[in-house]
Amino acid sequence: MPHFLPVLLVIAFAAVVVTLTAIARRFPVPTPIMQVAAGLAASLIPGIAIPELEPEIVFFLFLPPILWAAAFFTSQREFRQNLRSISLLAVGLVTATTAIVAVVAHALLPGLPWAVAVVIGAIVSPPDAVAAEAIVSRLKVPRRVIVILEGESLVNDASALVLYRTAVAAAVTGMFSWGEALVRFFLDAGFGVLVGLLVGWVIVRLTRLTRDRLAETLLSMAGPYICWVGAEAIHVSAVLACVAGGFYVRRHWSTGVGPVARIESRAVWELWIFILNALVFLLLGLQLGNFLVVTPDAVLRPAIVTGLALAAVAIVVRLVWMPFGALLPRALSAEIRRREPRPSNKAIALVAWTGMRGIVSLATALALPLTIADGSPFPFRTEIVVITMTVIVMTLVVQGLTLAPLIRWFDFPPETQQEEETRMARREAIRRATEALDDLSRDADVDARDVEALRRDLTDRMMHHERQGGRPRARMALRLRLLEQERTMLVRLRNEGAISDQVLLHLETELDLEATKIGNALNGSGHH
């Protein structure tokens, strides 16, 4: 039986994930909350041994691919357009939350050193986008809200980790310098981005050399881990390295690999991220239950009360920050008022309420050193872990359970920009294919009947977006060349800022699917 234990655990994990996902889709309970509850319930079963969660493993296994995938599927055009709002949340709000939580924690816990209070603030300050996206992505939400929340999640971990490491160093050594911390932040951020860009550049070059679908997918999956290890090796921001690498690879992925590789890699990535997200919240529940069992009541009860108070503080700080962060820059700058539409009060409220904490907070709490420089225990270490878990559960339950009803109550009006960009991009891509067909029709080896058939095909696709089957082999080969021209035009429109990455991804997938179908018909193995 011991030999089959790993297999049984994998099967049990898969069964739990599938069951919870199916239940969550039938009932108005966010999947992350159900996964945490399942982990908590499993941890309380007598005889179940809960393995100790190694923070380094959590950071290395979970964060790199989640950050990379988030950056890969984020529209760079929209990220740049909302950079001010994202920065105010990911840097400004994280710093403000850290400071205010530190003040409250110092007041609530007698004898708590200021450096340790800042540690607590840095641990609970960054919201977790995984939980929010699991809810928001399934509902009708303004595109700009999603972009801001995704962009915040790409940067806020880096801000929080710099504050965390600086405060931990101060708590351990007794020395702290705001100037050094500020310089360190910009150095970590700058060199972290450079590491990510370098790794991304190497991956893109390698994918163009390999021309092998499996190797290209494996390279894309190895990228975030290479970024993380490289950045950690020189002690710079591994978070921003993964973000920069994901951005760079996405920028060149459409021209670096073929249609089948794009389809296959996306399917693999979606499954991998789904598994990681599920495992994150199951582990969170397991660790929560474990701490409830092993922590003495004399420590547990006051820490839970403090955690509830600090969770309320973190929620209130975000609620207060959002209106000022969204509207004050508009009041101070006529250029901003001219360039950007005023965000609706509903959108501001939704972003303000989307502040659930998650695995990053737990991992940083568990990563605290056991002792300080003089050999004595790290002050309030157990209390900090319990406080962190309380904040995570509090925000997940209070905000997670109310987020979907709030979105439905807001009843945001439907947006048409993406649909308009999609229609425009499809029209331009087909126009470019039509021009290319006219050029190709002059080749001596091109049959006029194939040209005319493909011209009708392009017209039909423009009108009805239908795919036709049963084309002769020569016509299908010609169609593949036209698909490449359409994709080239879509990439050009994206590069010029006329369409977003989401529109490119949507239309590119359509072209890739057709190219895959034709390629399979031509050679039985797909067309790269």
N, C-alpha and C positions, 0 to 999 in steps of 0.2 A: 504493500500500500504506500509506503513512503516514496517509492519511485514514481508513483502516479500523482503524488500530491501537487507538484507544479501544474500538471495538466488539469487537475480538478479545480485548482484555484483559478486558472485562466477561464475554464468553462463557467465557473460560478460567477466570476467577474463579468463575463459577457452576458450571462443570463440576467444578472442584476441590472446592468446598464440598459439592456434592451427593454426589460420590464419597466424600469423607472421612466425611460423615455416614452414608452407607449402610454403609461399612466398619465404622465405630465401633459401629453398632447390631448388627453380626453378630459382632464380636470384643470381648473385655473390655478395650478400650483407650479411655480417655476421648477424646472428640472434640477438646478443646482441645490435648491432647498431639499428636495426629495433625496438627492444623493447624499447630502450631509446627514440627513435623518437616517438614511440606510446605514451609513458608516457608523453613526452614533449607536444605532440599535445593535449592529454587529459587535461593537466594542463591549457592550454590556452583557453579551452572552457568556455564561460561566465556562471557563476552560479555554476561551479564545485568547491566544497570546498576541498582543499588539506589538509589532516590531517598532523599535525606536526610529523616528523619522530623522534622517540625516539632512540638515539644511543644505549642505553642499550638493547632495544628490538632487534635492528638490530644485535648487537653483539651476543646476546643470541639465537635468532631465526635462523639466517642464518649461522654464522661462524661455530659453533660446528659440525653440520652434514656434511657441505661441506668439512671441514678439515678431519673429520673422514673417510668419503667416499673416499677422495683423498688418504689418507694413506692406507685404506683397499685395494684399487685397484692398489697401487703402488708396484712394485716388490722390495722386500727388498734386494734381491741379487744385483739388478742393482742400487738401491739406495746407497748401501755400495760401489759398484764399482766406482760410480761417486760422492762420498761424498765430495772430494776436490773441484770439479767444482761447486757442489751445494752450499758448504759453501762460496766459493768466491763470488757467486752471492747473496745468501740469507743473508750473514752477511757483507762481504767486500763491495759489490756494494751498498747495502742499506746504510751503513755507509758513503761511499764516496758520494753517491747522496745526502744524508741528509746534509753533510757538504758543498758541492758546491752549492746546491740550497739555503742553508741558507746565504751564502756569497752574492749570486746574489740578493736574496730577500732583504737583508739588504741594498744593494746599490740602489735598485729600489724604496724602500718605505722609504721616509725620516721619521726619528723618530722611526723606528721599532727597538725595543730592541733585543739584540742578542739572548736571550732565546726564544723569539717569532719567530725569524727567524729560529732557529733550529726546533721549532714546525712545521713550514711550511715544512721544509725539510723532517722531519720524516713522515708527513702526505702523501706527494706525492711520497715518495721513493719506497714503495713496489708495484710491478706490480700485477695485478689480473689474476690468472690463468684461471678463469672461461671464460673470454672473449677469451683468447688465445686458450684454449682447444676446444672451440666451433668451431674454424676455423681449427686448426692444426689437430684435431682428424679425420677430414673428408678427409684429403689429404695425399699424399704419402710423409711421413717425416721420416727420420732416427729414429730408436727406441731410440738411445742415446739422441737425441735432446728432445724427448718427456719425457724421464726419468729425464733429467736435469731440464726442465721447470716444471714438476710436483714436483720434489724434492725442487726446489726453492720456489714454492708456499707453501709448507708445513712449511717452516722455516722463510721465509722473513717477514711474518706478526709479528712473535714473536720478531724479531730484531727491526722492526720499532716501535712496541708498547712500547718496553723498552725505546728506544730513545725518543719517544713521551711523555711518562709519566714522564721521567726524566726532559725533557725540560719544560713541563707544570708546574711541581712542582717548577722549577727554576723561571719561569715567575710569578707564583703566590706568592711565598715566597721571591724571590730575592736571593736565595742561591742555589749554584750549585757546585758539586764536581765530577770531572771525575773519580777519584778513587772509590767513592761510586757508581757511575753509572756502572762501570765495574764489581764491586763485585755484585751489584744487578742483572746484566744481568746473570751472571753464577749461582747465587742462584735461580733466577726465572726459568731459563732453567732447572737446575738440579732437583729442587723440582717439577716443572711442569711435567717433564717426569716421576718422581716417582708416582705422582698422577694418571697419565694416565695408567701406568703399573698396579697399584693397582686396579683401576676400571676395566681394561681389565681382570685381573685375576679373579675378583669377577664375572664378566659377564660370562666368560667361565665356571667357576664352576657352576653357576646357570643354564646355558643352559644344562649342563650334568645331573643336578638333575631334571629339569622339564620334559624333554622328550616330550614337547608339542610344536608343530610347531608355533602356534600363540604367545605363551609366548616367544619363542626364538627370533622371529622377533621383538617383542616389546622390549625385552631386548637389542637387537642390536641397536634399534633406540633410546632407553633411554640412552645408553652408552655415546655418545658425550655430552649430556646435563648434565649428572652426572659429567663427567670430568670437564666441564666448571664451574659448580657451586662449585665443590670441590676446584678447583684451585683458583677461585676468592675469595673463603672464606678465604684462607690463603695467598692471595695476591702474587701468583706465576703465571707463564706463563700458562694461560688457553689454548692458541694456541698449545703449545707443549704437554700439557696434552691430548688434543684430538688426536694429531698426534700419540703419543706413544700408546694411547689406541687403536686406529684403527690398528696400526701395530701389537699389541699383539693379538687382537682378530682375525685378519686375519691369524696369524701364527697358531692358534689352531682351527679355524672355521671348517676346513675339518674333524677334528676328534671329534669336540664337538657336532655337530648336524647332522641330517640325510639328505638324498638326497632331500626330499620334502621341508624341512625347508630351505635348501640352495637355492633351486630354487625360492621359494616363497619370501624369504627375499631379494634376489637380485632384483626381479621384483619390490618389494615395494620400495627398496632403489633407484632404477633407476628412478622411477616415482617421488619420493619425492625430489630428487636432481634436476630433471628436473623442477619441479614446483618452487622450491626455486630459482634456477638460473633465471628463467623467471621473477619471482616476484622482484628479486634484481634489474634487469635493468629497469623494468617498474617503480619501486619506484624511481630509480635514475632519470629517465626522469621527473617524477612528481615533484620531489624536485627541479630539475633544472628550470623547468618552473615557479614554485612558487617563487623562488628567483629572477628570471628575472622580475617578476611582482612587488614584494614588496620592492626590493632594490632600493634606490634613484639613479638616473643617476650619480650624483656627486661621488658616491662610486662605482657604477657598472662599468662604463667605465674604470677608471684606474685599477680596480681590474682585469677586463678581459684582458687588455693589459699585466698586470704583469703576469697573469696566462698563457697567450700564450708564454711569454718569458721563464717562468719557465718550461713549458712543453717542449719547445725546448731544454732547458738546461738538463732536465732529459733524454731526448732521446739521446742527444749528449754524455752525460756521459756514458750511457750504450754502445753506439757504440764504444767509445774509450776504455772502460774497457774490453770488451769481448776479443779482440785480445791479449791484455796483460795477462788477466786472463787465457786464454786458452793456450798460447804459452810460456809465461815466465817460469812457473814451469817446462816445458819440457826442456827449455834451461838450467835451473839450476840443474836439477836432471837426471843423467843417468838412475837411477832406474825407473823413470817415463817413460822415452823414451823406456826402454826395456819392461816395463809392459803394456803400453797403446799405441794403434795406434794413429797416429797424426790425430786430428780432421780436417775435410776438411774445406776449407775456406768458402764454402757454408753453412755448418752447423754452423760455428761461426757467420756468417752474419745473419742467421736465428734467432739464439738465441738473438743476439744483437738487432734485430728489433722487437722482441716479448716482448714489455714492456707496454702494455695497463694497465691503472689504472682503479679501479672499486670501489665497494661498501665499502671496508675497508677504503679507503682514505676518502670517503664521511662520513662514520660513525664516524671516529676519528675527522674530522673537526667539525661535529655537536656536538660531545661530549665535546668540549672545555667549560670550566667553564665560567659563565657570568661575574664574578668579580674576582679580585685578593685580596690579604690579607688585603689591606687597604680599601676595599669596592668600589674602582673605577672599571669601566668596564674593562674586559679583552682587552688588546690592539689589535686593528685591527681584532677583532673577525669576523665581517661581511665580511671584505675583504678576510680573510682566507677561509671562506666557498665559496665565489665566485671564488677565485683563484683555490681552489681544484676542483670545478665543471668544471672550464675551462680546467684544466689539464686533467681531466677524459675524457671530450668530445674531446679534441684535440688529445689525444693519441688513443682513440677509432676510431676516424674518419681517422686520418692520417695513423696510423699503422694498424688498423683493416681492412680498405678498401684495403690496398696494400699488406697485408700479403698473402692472397690466390694467387694473381697473381705472387707474388715473389716466392712462393713455386713451382708453376707450371713452372716458368721460370728456376728455379734451376734444375728441372727435376732430382731429386735424383735417383740413381740406386736402383733397388729392393734389399731388404735384404733377406737373406736365413737362418740366424741363428735360428730364431724362428720356421720356418718350419722344419729345421733339428732337433731341440730339440723336436718338436712335434712328428715327426716320430720316433725318438729314444725312447721317453717316451711311446708312444703307443705300440711300439714293446716290451719294457721291461714290461709294465703292462700286456700285453697279455701273455708274457712268464711266468710271475708270476702266472697268472690265470691258465695256462696250467699245471704248476707244482702242483698247489693246486688241480686241477681236478684229477691228478694222485693220490694224497694222499686221496682225498675224495672217489675215486672209490673203495677203499679197505673197506669202511664202508659197513656193512651187509645190511643196509636199502637203499642202492643206487643201482638203476637199471642200468645194463650195457648198456642198450639201451639209457638211458638218458646221460650217460657219453659219449658214442660215438657221439650222436647228438650234444652235447655241444662242443666236440672236433672239429667236423666239423664246428660248429658255430664260434669258436675261429679262426680257419684257414681262414674261409671266411672273418671274420672281419679284420684279418691281411692283407688279399689280397685286399678287396674291402671296408672295413669299413661299412658293411651293418648290419642292424638289422633284425632279423628274427622274424616273428610273429607266433601265433597259437601254441605255445609250450604247452605240457601238464603241469598240475599244479605242479607235482613233479619236472619236468625239470626246470620250471620257478623258483621254490624255490631254486634249486641248482644253477641256474644262478645268483641269488641274492648274494649268498655266494661268487661266483667267482668275481662279480663286486666289492665286498668289498675288495677282495685281490688285484684287479687291483688298486683301489683307494689307498690302503695302500702303494703299490709300488710307485705310483705317489707322494704321500706325502714324502716318503723316499727320492726319487730323488730330490724333492724340498729342503728338509732339508739338503741334502748333497751338494747342490749348483749345481747339474747337470742340472737342468732346472729352469726356472724363475717362478714366481708366475702367470704370464700371461699364460704360457703353462699349468701349473697345473689347473688354472681356466677353460681354454678351454676344456681340456680333462675331467676334473672332471664334467663339465656341461654335456658332452656327456654321461658319466656313470650315472649321476644323472637322466637324462631324461629317460634313459632305465630302471633304477631302479624304477622310478616313474610309468612308463608304466606297468612294471611287477607287482608292488605293487598294483596298481589299479585293475589289472586283478585278483590278488589273494584274496584281501579282500574288494575291492570296495572303499577304502579310502586312498590308498597310503601306502607306506612303509617308516617308519621313519628310 
